[in-house]
Amino acid sequence: MYYVYFLLLSNTDIYKGSCANIDVRVKEHELGKVESTRNFRPVKLLGYEAYLLKSDALRREMFLKTTEGRRLLNYRDIINQERKRGRVVEGAALEKP
């Protein structure tokens, strides 16, 4: 299986990535071994999607990194859900460029 996963970063951004072993990859993010998220710890796994083919997972990841894909994720709703659960610091920026 291949996965596309979503991490909530400490600056309220959502990181999108893909991997073959989600447990190992999330641990790498948590330990600061991934350069792009190292300065935005702690990270929280918001969710993931599973695919049989690596090419499907990569295609989905690339789509989610486009403007249309970002709109699909609807950042504001995700952040508000996490805020209700007490997992996002009040006053964090919600607007995306």
Secondary structure by P-SEA (a helix, b strand, c coil): ccbbbbbbccccbbbbbccccaaaaaaaaaaccccccccccccccccccccccaaaaaaaaaaaacaaaaaaaaaaaaaaaaaaacccccccccccc
